[in-house]
Amino acid sequence: MSEAMIDQLLTRAAAAEAAHKWIEAVALYEVALARSPDHVGAMLGAAQACREGGDHARAVIFLARADRTEPGRADVALALGEALAATSRLVEAAAAFERARAARPLDAAIAARLGAARLAAGDAAGAVEVFEAALRLDPAEPRARRDIGSALAAAGRPLDAIAAFRRLGDAAPRADRAAALCAIGDMAGGFAELDALAGAALPPWAARLPAWDGRPLAGPLLVVAGADPLDLLALASALPLARSLVAELVLSVPKPFARLAASLAGVDRAVTDETPAAAAVSLAGLPHRLGLTAGSFVPHGPLLAPEPALADRWSARLGLGKGKPVVGLAWGNGLDPADLAPLAGLDDLRFVALERLPASTIARASGAASGWEVTGTPVRIEHPGPDFEAGVDARVDGAALIARLDAVIAVDGLPLRLAGALDRPGVALLPSVAGWIWGMDGERSPRFPSLSLLRRAPEGSFRALLPRAVRLVRDALRR
């Protein structure tokens, strides 16, 4: 096919794009590529049409082909990085932006895009490095100015993060700035930001109620929790304090967590729909309305009560309280099943998984009390069975099981926070930079005082923490 005919196809494809006929545009670009396989312009056009039509995965195919055809082109690598990021292939996206930056080392915008990709992929320190490089090239680069504070906070540099937020000059509340303020002990400032953020996100029917000011209230107080159960447990110790000031505390939660939330200390009722109340406040806003500080935001006893019948059920299923102590395990977030090898050969302890797992990863086992165990792990880990956490009410089974275990070893997640709320002994395996509820350092958190905290070294692994975690568990069992 002649070059003129290729140009004609590309013109028709561009016209289809202008008319938002994405499928037709891609088809025309593909015809051009069938006649001229190395036409990078057609590949870029097809990728753009795919992305405009919402098919980012197909755009990646065209862009990867263009990147192979003409390696070293910054525009191609940049477009590929954007498409990969849109499909959550964050590490590959960062690599593509690296290639774009290598082709244009003086382009501050590309450096800033690389920083954003590194931050999204979990490489906070790497993100800080390229954001700083971008700002040296162009102190006004908007993405770098906006995001470097987030990267500094995630990298465990809260003071530098706060300074960066101040230089940005944006007074709008931010979750990352709130976390940084809490991390340095400025609970008043951090909780005020959380209150402003959560208050703006209240559902319309709750926003129409009078806002609670933290003073005694003769009527019912509606406390609205967000959709993240991790936040629900992190902030649960504020609920009994609020309950002491009001006639009734009604907690609004997403439907799957209503049954669990009803068992939280200080909660009279848990609701999932619109309900009348004398005043309303978001759960994240409670610490600010109550004027809590780091020292006062501390539970006094268990924050969660398991359902006795469920606790009896899982205790009987797993034979708890008979023979060896039983330790619950929860992995993920950087701890893989293969990393549990240091737990192998510990004949004085039994281990049980605390998560509902895919059917392909559990199998029947005659030697396990429940009849089930996790497959493919270097240490024997029993499992409660395929009906564990299978109901419509999320995490009530997990809470009931954890309440009867001797101890827990877990990465930060819902099982770990359930153990903390139940005041069960255990060990939290934390990243080198953990969330504000765990504090910047130290081996205890006032929010979950029953848990010992082990923090992974910046270049270390969770696996290296497990021998010490076992020693701490054995110490707790002896007490």
N, C-alpha and C positions, 0 to 999 in steps of 0.2 A: 504494500500500500504506500502511495506517495506521501511525502511530507505535507502536501496541501490537504490530502484527505484526512490525515491525522489531525491537522489543525482544525479542520471542519468538525470532526468528532468532538474535539475538546471545546470548541465554541458551543456546540449543541449541549454538551454536558454542563458547561457553565450556565447556559440559559435555563436548563432544567433546575440547577441549584438555585438560581435567582427566583424561580417559581416555587421553590421548596418541594420539588419533586425529587426527593433524595434517592429513591430506588432507581428511577430512570437515569439520574445522573451517574450513579455508580455503574449501571449497566453500560452506559456509553463509554465511561472511562475503561471498563474492562474490555470492550471491543477494541479500543485504541491500544491497550496493552497486549491484546492477542496479536495485533499486527506489528506492534513495536514494543517488545518485551522489556526493553531497558529505558523506557521513557519515564524518567523520574517525575516530571511534571504531572503525568497522568496518575502516577501512584499517589502523589500528594493531593491531587484533586479528588481521587476516589476516597482517600482517607478523610479528607475534610467533609465530603458528602456523608460518609458513614457516621462521623461524629455529630454532624448536624442532625442526622436522623436518629441519634441515640445509640448507634451500634459501635461502641468504642472498641470492643474486642476485635471486630473485623477491621477497624481502622488500624489497629496494631499490626495486623498482617500486612497491610499495604505499606505501612511506614517501616516495618522491619525489612521488607523487600527493598525499599528505597535506600535504607541505611546500608544494606549489603551492596547495592549497586553503586552508590557513590559515597563510600565511607569518608568521614571527616567533614561532612557538611553540617554546620551548626544548626541551620533551619530544620533539617531532617531530624537530627538527634533531639532537638528541642520539641518538635511536634510528637516524636515517638515517646518522649518522656511524659508529655501531657496525656497522651492516650493511655499509656501504662498506668499513670496515676489514677486516671478515671476508672480503670478496671481493678484498682486496689493492688496492683503489682508494684508495691512501693519501692522495694529494693532495686528492681530492674529499672524503675523510673529514675531513681537517683543515679544509677549507672549511665543511663542515657543522657541525663543532664550533665554528668561529669564529662562526657564526650563533647557535648555542646560547649561547655566551658573551656575545654582544652582547645577547641577551634577558635573561640573568641575570649581569650583570657582577660580582656579589658572591658568586657560587657558586664556591668553591675547587675543588670536585670537577670541575666542568665545565672550569675552567682547566687542571687537571691532566690531564684526558682529552685536551684539545687539545695539551698538551705532549707526551704520549705519541704522538699521531698525527703531530705535526711531527717528532719524533725518528725514528719509523718511516719517514717519507717522506724522511729525509735532511737535514732542516733542523734541525741540532743547535743553532745559535745561537738560532733562533726558539723551540725547545723550552726552552732555558735561560730565556729571557725570560718565558714563561708559567708555567713551574715556579716561578720566583722570585715572580711575581705571586700564584700560588696559595698559596705559603708565607707571604706577607705577609698574605693573608686568613685563613689557618688554618695556623699553624706545624706542626700535627700531621697535615696532609692526607697520607694514607698513600701514594698513588701518587706525589705530587710528592716526598716524602721518599725514596721508594725509587728513583726514576728520575732525579733531578736529577744524581746523580753520573755516570750513564751519559751524560747529555746534555753535561755539562761535559767529560768525557773525549773525546767525539766532536767537541766544538767546539774541541779543542786547548788545553784548560785543565786539564792533568793535576793540578797542585797543588791547584786548587780542587776538582777531582773527588775527590781523596783526602780532603780535608777534609770533603766532603759524605758520603763513605762512613763516615768516622769518626763524624760526628754521627748517622748512622743507627744505629750501634752493632750492626750485624749482622756477626758474626765469620765467617759462612759464606763460603767462597771464591767469588769472582766473576771472570769473564773480563774484564769491563770494568775492574775494579779492577787486575787483573794487568797489563793493557795500560797503564794509567795509571802504575803503578809502574815498569814497564820504560821508559816514555817519559821519565821524569825521571831515569833512570839507576839506579834501585833494582832491579837485576836479581835480587838475592837474594830480595827480597820478591815481585816479580812472578813469578819462576820457581817459588817455593814455592806460590803460589796456583794456577798452571797445573798443577803436580804434583798438588795435592790434587783439582782438578777432574777431571783426566784419570784419576787413579787410581780415582776413584769410578765412572768410566764404563767401566772395563775389562770385557771379556766375562767371564762367570762362570768359564769354564774357565781363563782367564789369571789371574783374581783368586785362584784356588786355589793358584797357584804361589807360592813364597817371593818376597817383594818384594826387588828388588835395592837394595843400599844404596850403590852407587857404588864398592865396593871390588873388588880383583881377584877374578875368578871362574874356577874351573878348568873349569866346564862351559859349555854354551851359554846365552846370554842371549836371552830373547825380548823384543823391543821391539814394542809394539803401537801402530800408527799409527791415527789417526781416519779418517773418511771424506773429509776435505777435503784434496785434493792440494796446495793452497796451503800448508797447515800442514806437509805432508810436506817440501816444498822449503825452507820457511822455517827448519825445524829440522834440516835434513839435515847441517849442519856439525857437529852434536853426535855423529853416528854414528861417524865415524872415531875420535873421542876415546874413545867407549865401547868400540869394537872393540879398542883398545890395551890394555884391561884385562880382556878376557874371552877364553875359548878359541874361541868362535864367536858371531857375532852373527846372529840370525835375526829378520827384520823381518816382522811380520804386517800385511798391508794388504788392502783390498778387492780382489776378484778383478780388476777392470779395470786396476788399477795395479800388479799383481804383476810384470809384465815390465819396466816402467819402474823400479820400486823395486829390482829385482835388479841394476840397473846403477849404483846409488848407491854412492859410496865408503864403505867400512867394512862393507858388507852381504855376508855370506857366502851367505845364502839368503833368498829372499822367499817367504812362505807365505800361504795364504788360509784355511786351516782349523786346527783344534786341532792343536797339535804339542807334544811333550815338551820341557822345558827345565829348567835348574837354577834359574833365577830369571826374573822378569818385571818389566817397567817400561813405562809408557806413553812414547811418543815425546816428548810434551809435558813429561813429567817428567824426561827426561834432563838438561836443563841444571841443574835443582836437584840431582839426585843426583850430578852431576859437579862441583857447586860452581862453575859457570861465571859469569863476569862479562862486562860489555860488551866488555872487552879480549880475553878469552880465547875468546869465542864467534865465532871468525873462521876461515873456511876457508883452507887453504893449497893452492891449486891447484883444479882442477875437481872438483866434487862428483858429477858425473854423466858417465858414459861412453856415448856414442851407439853403436848397433849399426852396425859398419862396412858391412855389406851394405845396410842401409836408407839410411845416409848416402850411399853410392855411388849408390843408386837415385834418390833425390831430387835429388842433385847433377847426375846425368846428365839427368834429366827437365827441370830448369830451366836447364841449361847454366851451372852455377855455375863460377866460376873462369875464365871466358872473357869478356873484354871489360870492360864497366862493373861496378863494385862493386854488389852486390845487398844491399838493406836489407829486412829483414823488418818488417812492420807488424802491429800488433794494436790494434784500437780497441774502443769500448764504454765502459761505466762513465763516461759524460759526454763521450766523444769520438765524435761521429757521423761517418759517411763524408763528409758534406758539409764537415766541418771540416778535411778533409785538403787543401783548396784551396791552402794555402801550399806544398805539395809539387809543384804543377803547374809544368811548364816547367823542371825540373831535369834537363838533358840528360846530366849526368855520372853519374846514379844510376839503377838499376832498383829497383822495389819489388815485393815479393811478400807476399801475405797469409799469416798464420801460423795461421789458424783454419779448421776445416772449416765451410763456409758452406752455407746452403740452396741447393738446385739452382736456385731462381728468381733467385739473386743472382750466379751465375757463368754465363759463356757461352763458347763456342768462339771463339778469336781466332787468326787465321793469323799475326799478328806476334809472338805470345808463344811463348817457347821451349817451354813445356809444352803449348801449344795452348789454354790457358784463361786467362781474366781475370775480374776482378770487374766487375760492371755498376753503372752509376749513380754512379760516383765521379768527382770532378773531376780526378783524376790517374790515370794508367794503373797499375793494380795487377794484376800477374800472380797466378795461383792455381795450386797444384800439380795440381789436378784433382779430380773427384768421388770418386776412390778414396783421397784423402788423409784420414788418420785414420778410415778406414772399417772397420777391423778391430775385433776384440773387445778388443784390448789398447790401452788409451787412452794417447795422447800419445807413443808410441814414434816415430811418424812425425814429429811436431812436433820432438822432441828431435833426431832424425837430420837434419832439414832445418836447424834453427837452428845445429847444429854446423858446417855448411859455409857459412853466410852470412857476409858481411863485417861486418854490424852489425845491430842491432835497435832499433826505436823503438816503444815500446808503453806502454799504460796498465798499471796493476798488475793482474796476472792470471797465469794459468799460463804463457803464452808468455814473458812477461817474466821470471818466476822460473826458467823453464827456461834462458833465456839466461844468467841469473846463475849458476845451478848449473853450466852448461857453461863458465863463465868467458869468455863471448863479449862483445866490446865492444858497448855500446848505450846508449840513453837511456831512463830511466824517467820517464814523465809521471805525476806524482803529484798527488793532491788537496792542498788547502791543509793538511789534517790527515790525515796518512798513518798507516798501521799502525806499530807499534813497531819492526818490523824495519828500517824506513827511517830512524828517528830523527826528532826534532822539527825539525831544520834541517840544513843542510850539503848539499853536492853529492855526497857519497859515503856509502855504507853499508858498514860492515865485514862485514856478512853477505854482500853481493854486490858485491865491490870492483871488478868489471869494468864496472859500470854507472854512468853519470853520472845524477844526480838533478835533475830540474826540477820545481818545485812550483808548482801553479796558485795565483794570488792568490785570496783569499777571494771576491771578486766578479769574478774573471777567467775565462778560458776556456783549455782545452787548446790550442785553435787558435793562440792567441797565443804558445805555447811552441814551435811547430814550427820557425820559422826558426832559433832558437837550437839546437834539437835537431839540425838538419841541420848547422850549423856544428860542433857537438861530434862528430858522426859523421865529418865530413870530417877533423877534427883527429885522431881515432882512426885513420882509414885512413892518414893520412900517417905516423903513427908505426909 
